[in-house]
């Protein structure tokens, strides 16, 4: 094997290896699509939980744009808000978003109406 052929062969091995290393390093630093979606989902769950607690303290109805929580299925949103005493009322699909509306559970509303 000539020295020139050995150099060419070394370059053909080194350059693709360097490119592969660079791609793997960048992908690890930025996160894979699955990892990015998982972290986005966790942030959305935390934000939804905070919203449910704040609105419950204020005794206000909850209205969320489902597109802001697109990583969470609707059934999971309903279940999560149910834990905080919210009942699904309805939804509205519009040009700018898909609104989901929730009220405090009807049993609590009836109890509050009986007190007043």
Jmol script that loads the backbone (N, CA, C; Angstrom):
load data "model"
ATOM      1  N   UNK A   1       0.850  -1.156   0.000  1.00  0.00           N
ATOM      2  CA  UNK A   1       0.000   0.000   0.000  1.00  0.00           C
ATOM      3  C   UNK A   1       0.902   1.227   0.000  1.00  0.00           C
ATOM      4  N   UNK A   2       0.576   2.116  -0.934  1.00  0.00           N
ATOM      5  CA  UNK A   2       1.396   3.321  -1.037  1.00  0.00           C
ATOM      6  C   UNK A   2       0.998   4.326   0.053  1.00  0.00           C
ATOM      7  N   UNK A   3       1.910   5.237   0.312  1.00  0.00           N
ATOM      8  CA  UNK A   3       1.678   6.249   1.348  1.00  0.00           C
ATOM      9  C   UNK A   3       0.511   7.156   0.958  1.00  0.00           C
ATOM     10  N   UNK A   4       0.376   7.475  -0.325  1.00  0.00           N
ATOM     11  CA  UNK A   4      -0.715   8.327  -0.794  1.00  0.00           C
ATOM     12  C   UNK A   4      -2.068   7.640  -0.608  1.00  0.00           C
ATOM     13  N   UNK A   5      -2.148   6.350  -0.895  1.00  0.00           N
ATOM     14  CA  UNK A   5      -3.383   5.587  -0.708  1.00  0.00           C
ATOM     15  C   UNK A   5      -3.736   5.489   0.779  1.00  0.00           C
ATOM     16  N   UNK A   6      -2.740   5.322   1.625  1.00  0.00           N
ATOM     17  CA  UNK A   6      -2.979   5.252   3.064  1.00  0.00           C
ATOM     18  C   UNK A   6      -3.507   6.588   3.585  1.00  0.00           C
ATOM     19  N   UNK A   7      -2.955   7.691   3.093  1.00  0.00           N
ATOM     20  CA  UNK A   7      -3.441   9.013   3.501  1.00  0.00           C
ATOM     21  C   UNK A   7      -4.881   9.245   3.041  1.00  0.00           C
ATOM     22  N   UNK A   8      -5.180   8.880   1.800  1.00  0.00           N
ATOM     23  CA  UNK A   8      -6.547   9.028   1.288  1.00  0.00           C
ATOM     24  C   UNK A   8      -7.525   8.175   2.091  1.00  0.00           C
ATOM     25  N   UNK A   9      -7.149   6.965   2.394  1.00  0.00           N
ATOM     26  CA  UNK A   9      -7.994   6.059   3.171  1.00  0.00           C
ATOM     27  C   UNK A   9      -8.212   6.605   4.590  1.00  0.00           C
ATOM     28  N   UNK A  10      -7.173   7.147   5.180  1.00  0.00           N
ATOM     29  CA  UNK A  10      -7.296   7.726   6.522  1.00  0.00           C
ATOM     30  C   UNK A  10      -8.257   8.917   6.509  1.00  0.00           C
ATOM     31  N   UNK A  11      -8.171   9.761   5.469  1.00  0.00           N
ATOM     32  CA  UNK A  11      -9.096  10.887   5.353  1.00  0.00           C
ATOM     33  C   UNK A  11     -10.535  10.412   5.176  1.00  0.00           C
ATOM     34  N   UNK A  12     -10.751   9.383   4.364  1.00  0.00           N
ATOM     35  CA  UNK A  12     -12.096   8.854   4.126  1.00  0.00           C
ATOM     36  C   UNK A  12     -12.681   8.199   5.382  1.00  0.00           C
ATOM     37  N   UNK A  13     -11.872   7.811   6.283  1.00  0.00           N
ATOM     38  CA  UNK A  13     -12.352   7.256   7.558  1.00  0.00           C
ATOM     39  C   UNK A  13     -12.501   8.371   8.588  1.00  0.00           C
ATOM     40  N   UNK A  14     -11.550   9.284   8.642  1.00  0.00           N
ATOM     41  CA  UNK A  14     -11.548  10.331   9.664  1.00  0.00           C
ATOM     42  C   UNK A  14     -12.683  11.345   9.476  1.00  0.00           C
ATOM     43  N   UNK A  15     -12.896  11.831   8.264  1.00  0.00           N
ATOM     44  CA  UNK A  15     -13.892  12.881   8.027  1.00  0.00           C
ATOM     45  C   UNK A  15     -15.313  12.406   8.346  1.00  0.00           C
ATOM     46  N   UNK A  16     -15.764  11.245   7.859  1.00  0.00           N
ATOM     47  CA  UNK A  16     -17.115  10.799   8.253  1.00  0.00           C
ATOM     48  C   UNK A  16     -17.237  10.541   9.760  1.00  0.00           C
ATOM     49  N   UNK A  17     -16.165  10.046  10.371  1.00  0.00           N
ATOM     50  CA  UNK A  17     -16.200   9.838  11.824  1.00  0.00           C
ATOM     51  C   UNK A  17     -16.342  11.160  12.555  1.00  0.00           C
ATOM     52  N   UNK A  18     -15.638  12.184  12.106  1.00  0.00           N
ATOM     53  CA  UNK A  18     -15.731  13.507  12.704  1.00  0.00           C
ATOM     54  C   UNK A  18     -17.133  14.087  12.524  1.00  0.00           C
ATOM     55  N   UNK A  19     -17.703  13.911  11.341  1.00  0.00           N
ATOM     56  CA  UNK A  19     -19.060  14.393  11.097  1.00  0.00           C
ATOM     57  C   UNK A  19     -20.078  13.676  11.985  1.00  0.00           C
ATOM     58  N   UNK A  20     -19.936  12.381  12.115  1.00  0.00           N
ATOM     59  CA  UNK A  20     -20.838  11.614  12.970  1.00  0.00           C
ATOM     60  C   UNK A  20     -20.708  12.057  14.421  1.00  0.00           C
ATOM     61  N   UNK A  21     -19.507  12.256  14.881  1.00  0.00           N
ATOM     62  CA  UNK A  21     -19.277  12.733  16.248  1.00  0.00           C
ATOM     63  C   UNK A  21     -19.936  14.096  16.458  1.00  0.00           C
ATOM     64  N   UNK A  22     -19.798  14.995  15.475  1.00  0.00           N
ATOM     65  CA  UNK A  22     -20.391  16.328  15.568  1.00  0.00           C
ATOM     66  C   UNK A  22     -21.911  16.252  15.620  1.00  0.00           C
ATOM     67  N   UNK A  23     -22.505  15.439  14.776  1.00  0.00           N
ATOM     68  CA  UNK A  23     -23.964  15.293  14.758  1.00  0.00           C
ATOM     69  C   UNK A  23     -24.468  14.736  16.085  1.00  0.00           C
ATOM     70  N   UNK A  24     -23.816  13.728  16.611  1.00  0.00           N
ATOM     71  CA  UNK A  24     -24.228  13.129  17.882  1.00  0.00           C
ATOM     72  C   UNK A  24     -24.087  14.135  19.022  1.00  0.00           C
ATOM     73  N   UNK A  25     -23.003  14.899  19.030  1.00  0.00           N
ATOM     74  CA  UNK A  25     -22.784  15.892  20.078  1.00  0.00           C
ATOM     75  C   UNK A  25     -23.851  16.984  20.033  1.00  0.00           C
ATOM     76  N   UNK A  26     -24.146  17.489  18.849  1.00  0.00           N
ATOM     77  CA  UNK A  26     -25.160  18.541  18.710  1.00  0.00           C
ATOM     78  C   UNK A  26     -26.539  18.000  19.089  1.00  0.00           C
ATOM     79  N   UNK A  27     -26.865  16.793  18.641  1.00  0.00           N
ATOM     80  CA  UNK A  27     -28.168  16.202  18.976  1.00  0.00           C
ATOM     81  C   UNK A  27     -28.308  15.988  20.479  1.00  0.00           C
ATOM     82  N   UNK A  28     -27.248  15.593  21.125  1.00  0.00           N
ATOM     83  CA  UNK A  28     -27.287  15.405  22.571  1.00  0.00           C
ATOM     84  C   UNK A  28     -27.452  16.732  23.291  1.00  0.00           C
ATOM     85  N   UNK A  29     -26.765  17.756  22.814  1.00  0.00           N
ATOM     86  CA  UNK A  29     -26.849  19.071  23.455  1.00  0.00           C
ATOM     87  C   UNK A  29     -28.224  19.695  23.277  1.00  0.00           C
ATOM     88  N   UNK A  30     -28.806  19.581  22.082  1.00  0.00           N
ATOM     89  CA  UNK A  30     -30.107  20.182  21.812  1.00  0.00           C
ATOM     90  C   UNK A  30     -31.263  19.314  22.282  1.00  0.00           C
ATOM     91  N   UNK A  31     -31.045  18.034  22.353  1.00  0.00           N
ATOM     92  CA  UNK A  31     -32.110  17.111  22.740  1.00  0.00           C
ATOM     93  C   UNK A  31     -32.726  16.466  21.512  1.00  0.00           C
ATOM     94  N   UNK A  32     -33.132  15.249  21.671  1.00  0.00           N
ATOM     95  CA  UNK A  32     -33.779  14.540  20.575  1.00  0.00           C
ATOM     96  C   UNK A  32     -35.236  14.990  20.493  1.00  0.00           C
ATOM     97  N   UNK A  33     -35.888  14.780  19.368  1.00  0.00           N
ATOM     98  CA  UNK A  33     -37.291  15.189  19.268  1.00  0.00           C
ATOM     99  C   UNK A  33     -38.171  14.584  20.370  1.00  0.00           C
ATOM    100  N   UNK A  34     -37.949  13.352  20.714  1.00  0.00           N
ATOM    101  CA  UNK A  34     -38.729  12.720  21.779  1.00  0.00           C
ATOM    102  C   UNK A  34     -38.441  13.387  23.123  1.00  0.00           C
ATOM    103  N   UNK A  35     -37.196  13.700  23.379  1.00  0.00           N
ATOM    104  CA  UNK A  35     -36.834  14.366  24.626  1.00  0.00           C
ATOM    105  C   UNK A  35     -37.372  15.783  24.699  1.00  0.00           C
ATOM    106  N   UNK A  36     -37.355  16.478  23.566  1.00  0.00           N
ATOM    107  CA  UNK A  36     -37.880  17.840  23.522  1.00  0.00           C
ATOM    108  C   UNK A  36     -39.379  17.814  23.784  1.00  0.00           C
ATOM    109  N   UNK A  37     -40.097  16.866  23.173  1.00  0.00           N
ATOM    110  CA  UNK A  37     -41.539  16.766  23.395  1.00  0.00           C
ATOM    111  C   UNK A  37     -41.849  16.401  24.837  1.00  0.00           C
ATOM    112  N   UNK A  38     -41.044  15.534  25.426  1.00  0.00           N
ATOM    113  CA  UNK A  38     -41.278  15.136  26.816  1.00  0.00           C
ATOM    114  C   UNK A  38     -41.071  16.321  27.759  1.00  0.00           C
ATOM    115  N   UNK A  39     -40.037  17.109  27.536  1.00  0.00           N
ATOM    116  CA  UNK A  39     -39.813  18.260  28.407  1.00  0.00           C
ATOM    117  C   UNK A  39     -40.886  19.326  28.188  1.00  0.00           C
ATOM    118  N   UNK A  40     -41.328  19.488  26.952  1.00  0.00           N
ATOM    119  CA  UNK A  40     -42.406  20.438  26.671  1.00  0.00           C
ATOM    120  C   UNK A  40     -43.697  19.982  27.366  1.00  0.00           C
ATOM    121  N   UNK A  41     -43.951  18.687  27.345  1.00  0.00           N
ATOM    122  CA  UNK A  41     -45.134  18.126  28.000  1.00  0.00           C
ATOM    123  C   UNK A  41     -45.088  18.373  29.511  1.00  0.00           C
ATOM    124  N   UNK A  42     -43.928  18.186  30.120  1.00  0.00           N
ATOM    125  CA  UNK A  42     -43.795  18.406  31.562  1.00  0.00           C
ATOM    126  C   UNK A  42     -44.047  19.874  31.918  1.00  0.00           C
ATOM    127  N   UNK A  43     -43.534  20.784  31.101  1.00  0.00           N
ATOM    128  CA  UNK A  43     -43.774  22.213  31.337  1.00  0.00           C
ATOM    129  C   UNK A  43     -45.254  22.543  31.195  1.00  0.00           C
ATOM    130  N   UNK A  44     -45.911  21.953  30.193  1.00  0.00           N
ATOM    131  CA  UNK A  44     -47.332  22.213  29.994  1.00  0.00           C
ATOM    132  C   UNK A  44     -48.162  21.650  31.137  1.00  0.00           C
ATOM    133  N   UNK A  45     -47.811  20.471  31.639  1.00  0.00           N
ATOM    134  CA  UNK A  45     -48.525  19.900  32.781  1.00  0.00           C
ATOM    135  C   UNK A  45     -48.380  20.780  34.017  1.00  0.00           C
ATOM    136  N   UNK A  46     -47.181  21.266  34.260  1.00  0.00           N
ATOM    137  CA  UNK A  46     -46.950  22.133  35.417  1.00  0.00           C
ATOM    138  C   UNK A  46     -47.729  23.439  35.277  1.00  0.00           C
ATOM    139  N   UNK A  47     -47.740  23.999  34.080  1.00  0.00           N
ATOM    140  CA  UNK A  47     -48.476  25.240  33.842  1.00  0.00           C
ATOM    141  C   UNK A  47     -49.984  25.035  34.009  1.00  0.00           C
ATOM    142  N   UNK A  48     -50.493  23.898  33.549  1.00  0.00           N
ATOM    143  CA  UNK A  48     -51.912  23.592  33.689  1.00  0.00           C
ATOM    144  C   UNK A  48     -52.294  23.393  35.153  1.00  0.00           C
ATOM    145  N   UNK A  49     -51.437  22.714  35.898  1.00  0.00           N
ATOM    146  CA  UNK A  49     -51.693  22.502  37.320  1.00  0.00           C
ATOM    147  C   UNK A  49     -51.713  23.832  38.073  1.00  0.00           C
ATOM    148  N   UNK A  50     -50.776  24.709  37.755  1.00  0.00           N
ATOM    149  CA  UNK A  50     -50.732  26.021  38.390  1.00  0.00           C
ATOM    150  C   UNK A  50     -51.985  26.829  38.059  1.00  0.00           C
ATOM    151  N   UNK A  51     -52.419  26.781  36.798  1.00  0.00           N
ATOM    152  CA  UNK A  51     -53.621  27.493  36.382  1.00  0.00           C
ATOM    153  C   UNK A  51     -54.847  26.977  37.131  1.00  0.00           C
ATOM    154  N   UNK A  52     -54.953  25.657  37.272  1.00  0.00           N
ATOM    155  CA  UNK A  52     -56.099  25.062  37.970  1.00  0.00           C
ATOM    156  C   UNK A  52     -56.145  25.512  39.423  1.00  0.00           C
ATOM    157  N   UNK A  53     -55.000  25.548  40.077  1.00  0.00           N
ATOM    158  CA  UNK A  53     -54.956  25.973  41.474  1.00  0.00           C
ATOM    159  C   UNK A  53     -55.289  27.458  41.624  1.00  0.00           C
ATOM    160  N   UNK A  54     -54.740  28.284  40.742  1.00  0.00           N
ATOM    161  CA  UNK A  54     -54.989  29.727  40.820  1.00  0.00           C
ATOM    162  C   UNK A  54     -56.460  30.046  40.572  1.00  0.00           C
ATOM    163  N   UNK A  55     -57.046  29.440  39.539  1.00  0.00           N
ATOM    164  CA  UNK A  55     -58.440  29.717  39.215  1.00  0.00           C
ATOM    165  C   UNK A  55     -59.374  29.183  40.303  1.00  0.00           C
ATOM    166  N   UNK A  56     -58.996  28.083  40.940  1.00  0.00           N
ATOM    167  CA  UNK A  56     -59.817  27.540  42.019  1.00  0.00           C
ATOM    168  C   UNK A  56     -59.811  28.501  43.207  1.00  0.00           C
ATOM    169  N   UNK A  57     -58.661  29.079  43.498  1.00  0.00           N
ATOM    170  CA  UNK A  57     -58.579  30.040  44.601  1.00  0.00           C
ATOM    171  C   UNK A  57     -59.426  31.281  44.303  1.00  0.00           C
ATOM    172  N   UNK A  58     -59.498  31.659  43.057  1.00  0.00           N
ATOM    173  CA  UNK A  58     -60.277  32.834  42.666  1.00  0.00           C
ATOM    174  C   UNK A  58     -61.750  32.498  42.423  1.00  0.00           C
ATOM    175  N   UNK A  59     -62.077  31.211  42.414  1.00  0.00           N
ATOM    176  CA  UNK A  59     -63.444  30.745  42.133  1.00  0.00           C
ATOM    177  C   UNK A  59     -63.905  31.191  40.739  1.00  0.00           C
ATOM    178  N   UNK A  60     -62.977  31.199  39.783  1.00  0.00           N
ATOM    179  CA  UNK A  60     -63.305  31.583  38.420  1.00  0.00           C
ATOM    180  C   UNK A  60     -63.306  30.345  37.530  1.00  0.00           C
ATOM    181  N   UNK A  61     -64.086  30.413  36.470  1.00  0.00           N
ATOM    182  CA  UNK A  61     -64.117  29.320  35.505  1.00  0.00           C
ATOM    183  C   UNK A  61     -62.762  29.242  34.790  1.00  0.00           C
ATOM    184  N   UNK A  62     -62.429  28.053  34.349  1.00  0.00           N
ATOM    185  CA  UNK A  62     -61.170  27.848  33.630  1.00  0.00           C
ATOM    186  C   UNK A  62     -61.484  27.745  32.141  1.00  0.00           C
ATOM    187  N   UNK A  63     -60.766  28.520  31.358  1.00  0.00           N
ATOM    188  CA  UNK A  63     -60.881  28.467  29.907  1.00  0.00           C
ATOM    189  C   UNK A  63     -59.464  28.412  29.358  1.00  0.00           C
ATOM    190  N   UNK A  64     -59.145  27.313  28.703  1.00  0.00           N
ATOM    191  CA  UNK A  64     -57.790  27.160  28.172  1.00  0.00           C
ATOM    192  C   UNK A  64     -57.849  26.919  26.676  1.00  0.00           C
ATOM    193  N   UNK A  65     -56.808  27.316  26.013  1.00  0.00           N
ATOM    194  CA  UNK A  65     -56.651  27.026  24.592  1.00  0.00           C
ATOM    195  C   UNK A  65     -55.874  25.721  24.483  1.00  0.00           C
ATOM    196  N   UNK A  66     -56.521  24.728  23.944  1.00  0.00           N
ATOM    197  CA  UNK A  66     -55.904  23.403  23.866  1.00  0.00           C
ATOM    198  C   UNK A  66     -54.629  23.441  23.034  1.00  0.00           C
ATOM    199  N   UNK A  67     -54.531  24.356  22.108  1.00  0.00           N
ATOM    200  CA  UNK A  67     -53.329  24.450  21.287  1.00  0.00           C
ATOM    201  C   UNK A  67     -52.112  24.865  22.115  1.00  0.00           C
ATOM    202  N   UNK A  68     -52.347  25.514  23.263  1.00  0.00           N
ATOM    203  CA  UNK A  68     -51.248  25.846  24.161  1.00  0.00           C
ATOM    204  C   UNK A  68     -50.769  24.619  24.927  1.00  0.00           C
ATOM    205  N   UNK A  69     -51.580  23.580  24.942  1.00  0.00           N
ATOM    206  CA  UNK A  69     -51.274  22.339  25.677  1.00  0.00           C
ATOM    207  C   UNK A  69     -51.324  21.155  24.715  1.00  0.00           C
ATOM    208  N   UNK A  70     -50.788  21.319  23.534  1.00  0.00           N
ATOM    209  CA  UNK A  70     -50.954  20.314  22.482  1.00  0.00           C
ATOM    210  C   UNK A  70     -50.234  18.994  22.760  1.00  0.00           C
ATOM    211  N   UNK A  71     -49.323  18.969  23.699  1.00  0.00           N
ATOM    212  CA  UNK A  71     -48.629  17.722  24.023  1.00  0.00           C
ATOM    213  C   UNK A  71     -49.434  16.864  25.005  1.00  0.00           C
ATOM    214  N   UNK A  72     -50.543  17.400  25.516  1.00  0.00           N
ATOM    215  CA  UNK A  72     -51.360  16.677  26.494  1.00  0.00           C
ATOM    216  C   UNK A  72     -52.686  16.321  25.834  1.00  0.00           C
ATOM    217  N   UNK A  73     -53.064  15.044  25.822  1.00  0.00           N
ATOM    218  CA  UNK A  73     -54.359  14.665  25.249  1.00  0.00           C
ATOM    219  C   UNK A  73     -55.509  15.292  26.046  1.00  0.00           C
ATOM    220  N   UNK A  74     -56.621  15.526  25.361  1.00  0.00           N
ATOM    221  CA  UNK A  74     -57.765  16.176  26.000  1.00  0.00           C
ATOM    222  C   UNK A  74     -58.262  15.372  27.201  1.00  0.00           C
ATOM    223  N   UNK A  75     -58.313  14.067  27.080  1.00  0.00           N
ATOM    224  CA  UNK A  75     -58.787  13.233  28.191  1.00  0.00           C
ATOM    225  C   UNK A  75     -57.906  13.415  29.426  1.00  0.00           C
ATOM    226  N   UNK A  76     -56.616  13.562  29.218  1.00  0.00           N
ATOM    227  CA  UNK A  76     -55.706  13.770  30.347  1.00  0.00           C
ATOM    228  C   UNK A  76     -55.898  15.149  30.977  1.00  0.00           C
ATOM    229  N   UNK A  77     -56.186  16.148  30.151  1.00  0.00           N
ATOM    230  CA  UNK A  77     -56.468  17.487  30.675  1.00  0.00           C
ATOM    231  C   UNK A  77     -57.715  17.446  31.543  1.00  0.00           C
ATOM    232  N   UNK A  78     -58.774  16.784  31.044  1.00  0.00           N
ATOM    233  CA  UNK A  78     -60.023  16.681  31.792  1.00  0.00           C
ATOM    234  C   UNK A  78     -59.788  15.955  33.112  1.00  0.00           C
ATOM    235  N   UNK A  79     -59.047  14.846  33.081  1.00  0.00           N
ATOM    236  CA  UNK A  79     -58.763  14.085  34.305  1.00  0.00           C
ATOM    237  C   UNK A  79     -57.954  14.906  35.298  1.00  0.00           C
ATOM    238  N   UNK A  80     -56.969  15.632  34.802  1.00  0.00           N
ATOM    239  CA  UNK A  80     -56.128  16.421  35.704  1.00  0.00           C
ATOM    240  C   UNK A  80     -56.940  17.526  36.375  1.00  0.00           C
ATOM    241  N   UNK A  81     -57.750  18.226  35.604  1.00  0.00           N
ATOM    242  CA  UNK A  81     -58.544  19.302  36.178  1.00  0.00           C
ATOM    243  C   UNK A  81     -59.635  18.760  37.100  1.00  0.00           C
ATOM    244  N   UNK A  82     -60.102  17.557  36.845  1.00  0.00           N
ATOM    245  CA  UNK A  82     -61.097  16.937  37.718  1.00  0.00           C
ATOM    246  C   UNK A  82     -60.527  16.739  39.123  1.00  0.00           C
ATOM    247  N   UNK A  83     -59.225  16.448  39.214  1.00  0.00           N
ATOM    248  CA  UNK A  83     -58.592  16.292  40.533  1.00  0.00           C
ATOM    249  C   UNK A  83     -58.676  17.572  41.352  1.00  0.00           C
ATOM    250  N   UNK A  84     -58.733  18.714  40.688  1.00  0.00           N
ATOM    251  CA  UNK A  84     -58.799  20.003  41.373  1.00  0.00           C
ATOM    252  C   UNK A  84     -60.231  20.516  41.490  1.00  0.00           C
ATOM    253  N   UNK A  85     -61.213  19.670  41.152  1.00  0.00           N
ATOM    254  CA  UNK A  85     -62.606  20.043  41.325  1.00  0.00           C
ATOM    255  C   UNK A  85     -63.257  20.693  40.118  1.00  0.00           C
ATOM    256  N   UNK A  86     -62.634  20.603  38.964  1.00  0.00           N
ATOM    257  CA  UNK A  86     -63.189  21.210  37.758  1.00  0.00           C
ATOM    258  C   UNK A  86     -63.934  20.173  36.944  1.00  0.00           C
ATOM    259  N   UNK A  87     -65.068  20.573  36.377  1.00  0.00           N
ATOM    260  CA  UNK A  87     -65.857  19.703  35.504  1.00  0.00           C
ATOM    261  C   UNK A  87     -65.846  20.289  34.093  1.00  0.00           C
ATOM    262  N   UNK A  88     -65.665  19.418  33.118  1.00  0.00           N
ATOM    263  CA  UNK A  88     -65.652  19.845  31.721  1.00  0.00           C
ATOM    264  C   UNK A  88     -67.035  20.367  31.342  1.00  0.00           C
ATOM    265  N   UNK A  89     -67.096  21.556  30.768  1.00  0.00           N
ATOM    266  CA  UNK A  89     -68.371  22.142  30.355  1.00  0.00           C
ATOM    267  C   UNK A  89     -68.564  22.003  28.857  1.00  0.00           C
ATOM    268  N   UNK A  90     -67.696  22.600  28.060  1.00  0.00           N
ATOM    269  CA  UNK A  90     -67.807  22.507  26.610  1.00  0.00           C
ATOM    270  C   UNK A  90     -66.508  22.965  25.962  1.00  0.00           C
ATOM    271  N   UNK A  91     -66.518  22.944  24.640  1.00  0.00           N
ATOM    272  CA  UNK A  91     -65.357  23.432  23.901  1.00  0.00           C
ATOM    273  C   UNK A  91     -65.845  24.227  22.703  1.00  0.00           C
ATOM    274  N   UNK A  92     -64.937  25.038  22.190  1.00  0.00           N
ATOM    275  CA  UNK A  92     -65.271  25.868  21.032  1.00  0.00           C
ATOM    276  C   UNK A  92     -64.067  25.890  20.102  1.00  0.00           C
ATOM    277  N   UNK A  93     -64.299  25.422  18.891  1.00  0.00           N
ATOM    278  CA  UNK A  93     -63.243  25.424  17.888  1.00  0.00           C
ATOM    279  C   UNK A  93     -63.400  26.677  17.050  1.00  0.00           C
ATOM    280  N   UNK A  94     -62.416  27.564  17.137  1.00  0.00           N
ATOM    281  CA  UNK A  94     -62.472  28.825  16.404  1.00  0.00           C
ATOM    282  C   UNK A  94     -61.302  28.972  15.465  1.00  0.00           C
ATOM    283  N   UNK A  95     -61.222  30.124  14.839  1.00  0.00           N
ATOM    284  CA  UNK A  95     -60.138  30.397  13.893  1.00  0.00           C
ATOM    285  C   UNK A  95     -58.785  30.476  14.589  1.00  0.00           C
ATOM    286  N   UNK A  96     -58.773  30.975  15.821  1.00  0.00           N
ATOM    287  CA  UNK A  96     -57.512  31.225  16.514  1.00  0.00           C
ATOM    288  C   UNK A  96     -57.151  30.164  17.540  1.00  0.00           C
ATOM    289  N   UNK A  97     -58.014  29.210  17.787  1.00  0.00           N
ATOM    290  CA  UNK A  97     -57.684  28.201  18.785  1.00  0.00           C
ATOM    291  C   UNK A  97     -58.849  27.277  19.075  1.00  0.00           C
ATOM    292  N   UNK A  98     -58.612  26.367  20.008  1.00  0.00           N
ATOM    293  CA  UNK A  98     -59.617  25.404  20.431  1.00  0.00           C
ATOM    294  C   UNK A  98     -59.757  25.572  21.931  1.00  0.00           C
ATOM    295  N   UNK A  99     -60.812  26.281  22.347  1.00  0.00           N
ATOM    296  CA  UNK A  99     -61.008  26.590  23.753  1.00  0.00           C
ATOM    297  C   UNK A  99     -61.728  25.454  24.462  1.00  0.00           C
ATOM    298  N   UNK A 100     -61.210  25.087  25.624  1.00  0.00           N
ATOM    299  CA  UNK A 100     -61.856  24.119  26.507  1.00  0.00           C
ATOM    300  C   UNK A 100     -62.303  24.880  27.743  1.00  0.00           C
ATOM    301  N   UNK A 101     -63.551  24.681  28.139  1.00  0.00           N
ATOM    302  CA  UNK A 101     -64.090  25.405  29.292  1.00  0.00           C
ATOM    303  C   UNK A 101     -64.432  24.431  30.405  1.00  0.00           C
ATOM    304  N   UNK A 102     -64.119  24.863  31.626  1.00  0.00           N
ATOM    305  CA  UNK A 102     -64.360  24.055  32.818  1.00  0.00           C
ATOM    306  C   UNK A 102     -65.003  24.921  33.880  1.00  0.00           C
ATOM    307  N   UNK A 103     -65.937  24.319  34.635  1.00  0.00           N
ATOM    308  CA  UNK A 103     -66.565  24.977  35.783  1.00  0.00           C
ATOM    309  C   UNK A 103     -66.251  24.163  37.019  1.00  0.00           C
ATOM    310  N   UNK A 104     -66.434  24.789  38.184  1.00  0.00           N
ATOM    311  CA  UNK A 104     -66.311  24.021  39.418  1.00  0.00           C
ATOM    312  C   UNK A 104     -67.391  22.946  39.423  1.00  0.00           C
ATOM    313  N   UNK A 105     -67.107  21.807  40.041  1.00  0.00           N
ATOM    314  CA  UNK A 105     -68.057  20.699  40.057  1.00  0.00           C
ATOM    315  C   UNK A 105     -69.432  21.148  40.499  1.00  0.00           C
ATOM    316  N   UNK A 106     -70.468  20.563  39.913  1.00  0.00           N
ATOM    317  CA  UNK A 106     -71.834  20.980  40.189  1.00  0.00           C
ATOM    318  C   UNK A 106     -72.219  20.710  41.654  1.00  0.00           C
ATOM    319  N   UNK A 107     -71.660  19.668  42.286  1.00  0.00           N
ATOM    320  CA  UNK A 107     -71.966  19.399  43.686  1.00  0.00           C
ATOM    321  C   UNK A 107     -71.494  20.562  44.555  1.00  0.00           C
ATOM    322  N   UNK A 108     -70.333  21.100  44.255  1.00  0.00           N
ATOM    323  CA  UNK A 108     -69.829  22.251  45.001  1.00  0.00           C
ATOM    324  C   UNK A 108     -70.663  23.490  44.719  1.00  0.00           C
ATOM    325  N   UNK A 109     -71.093  23.661  43.460  1.00  0.00           N
ATOM    326  CA  UNK A 109     -71.917  24.815  43.115  1.00  0.00           C
ATOM    327  C   UNK A 109     -73.251  24.760  43.852  1.00  0.00           C
ATOM    328  N   UNK A 110     -73.846  23.569  43.949  1.00  0.00           N
ATOM    329  CA  UNK A 110     -75.105  23.431  44.665  1.00  0.00           C
ATOM    330  C   UNK A 110     -74.925  23.715  46.147  1.00  0.00           C
ATOM    331  N   UNK A 111     -73.833  23.265  46.730  1.00  0.00           N
ATOM    332  CA  UNK A 111     -73.561  23.517  48.149  1.00  0.00           C
ATOM    333  C   UNK A 111     -73.377  25.014  48.386  1.00  0.00           C
ATOM    334  N   UNK A 112     -72.654  25.664  47.487  1.00  0.00           N
ATOM    335  CA  UNK A 112     -72.450  27.105  47.625  1.00  0.00           C
ATOM    336  C   UNK A 112     -73.762  27.860  47.459  1.00  0.00           C
ATOM    337  N   UNK A 113     -74.632  27.412  46.554  1.00  0.00           N
ATOM    338  CA  UNK A 113     -75.918  28.067  46.344  1.00  0.00           C
ATOM    339  C   UNK A 113     -76.809  27.897  47.571  1.00  0.00           C
ATOM    340  N   UNK A 114     -76.730  26.752  48.251  1.00  0.00           N
ATOM    341  CA  UNK A 114     -77.524  26.500  49.448  1.00  0.00           C
ATOM    342  C   UNK A 114     -77.083  27.377  50.607  1.00  0.00           C
ATOM    343  N   UNK A 115     -75.798  27.743  50.656  1.00  0.00           N
ATOM    344  CA  UNK A 115     -75.278  28.605  51.724  1.00  0.00           C
ATOM    345  C   UNK A 115     -75.709  30.052  51.546  1.00  0.00           C
ATOM    346  N   UNK A 116     -75.817  30.476  50.273  1.00  0.00           N
ATOM    347  CA  UNK A 116     -76.058  31.889  50.006  1.00  0.00           C
ATOM    348  C   UNK A 116     -77.470  32.253  50.115  1.00  0.00           C
TER     349      UNK A 116
END
end "model"
wireframe off; spacefill off
backbone 0.3
color backbone group
